Amino acid sequence: MSDLEFAHIDEEECRRFQGSVELAGRKWSAAILMAGARGARRFSEYRTLVEGISDRVLAARLKELEEEGLIERDVQPTTPVSISYQLTPSGRELISLLHPLVTWSHAHQAAKSR
């Protein structure tokens, strides 16, 4: 892609782009979304699939991702209360959009090691 292909992007679009990249790139966010894509529903399942995350950080990131509309939180008024999470269509779309980045990363790492 040439620089000319990006010349039409205005300041507002640049800010939206930056906000989107920062959201997806925030520490643990992509791993949490991937855990949801792999089937995690309960808090404990996320904790197991996202190795190294603390309960406090996991709770905060789940809340942020819910506020961004990427994860839904479902509270069932049972005894004890049952809480589950699942990716929204927007969360699933973000995961699919990040997949080419993973492919690029593999190619980039291979090129660096030559």
HURA-V614706 format. One record per residue. RES is the residue in three letters. SS is DSSP state (a for helix, b for strand, c for the rest). OMEGA is omega in whole degrees, -180 to 180 (999 if undefined). Layout:
RES & SS & OMEGA
RES & SS & OMEGA
This chain:
MET & c & 179
SER & c & 177
ASP & a & 180
LEU & a & 180
GLU & a & -179
PHE & a & -176
ALA & c & -177
HIS & c & -177
ILE & c & -178
ASP & c & -177
GLU & a & -179
GLU & a & 179
GLU & a & 176
CYS & a & 179
ARG & a & 178
ARG & a & 179
PHE & a & -179
GLN & a & 178
GLY & a & 179
SER & a & 180
VAL & a & 179
GLU & a & 178
LEU & a & -178
ALA & a & -176
GLY & a & 179
ARG & c & -176
LYS & c & 178
TRP & c & -174
SER & a & -179
ALA & a & 179
ALA & a & 178
ILE & a & 177
LEU & a & 179
MET & a & 177
ALA & a & 177
GLY & a & 178
ALA & a & 179
ARG & c & 173
GLY & c & 179
ALA & c & 177
ARG & c & -178
ARG & c & 180
PHE & a & -178
SER & a & 178
GLU & a & 176
TYR & a & -179
ARG & a & 179
THR & a & -176
LEU & a & 180
VAL & c & -174
GLU & c & 175
GLY & c & -179
ILE & c & 177
SER & c & 178
ASP & a & -178
ARG & a & -179
VAL & a & 178
LEU & a & 179
ALA & a & -180
ALA & a & -179
ARG & a & 177
LEU & a & 179
LYS & a & 178
GLU & a & -179
LEU & a & 175
GLU & a & 179
GLU & a & 179
GLU & c & 178
GLY & c & -179
LEU & c & 179
ILE & b & 174
GLU & b & 177
ARG & b & -180
ASP & b & -180
VAL & b & 176
GLN & b & -177
PRO & c & 177
THR & c & 175
THR & c & -5
PRO & c & 180
VAL & c & 179
SER & b & 179
ILE & b & 176
SER & b & -179
TYR & b & 172
GLN & b & 178
LEU & b & 172
THR & c & 174
PRO & a & 178
SER & a & 177
GLY & a & 177
ARG & a & 179
GLU & a & 179
LEU & a & 178
ILE & a & -179
SER & a & 177
LEU & a & 179
LEU & a & -177
HIS & a & 177
PRO & a & 177
LEU & a & 177
VAL & a & 178
THR & a & 178
TRP & a & -178
SER & a & 178
HIS & a & -180
ALA & a & 180
HIS & a & 179
GLN & a & 178
ALA & a & 180
ALA & a & 180
LYS & a & -175
SER & c & 178
ARG & c & 999
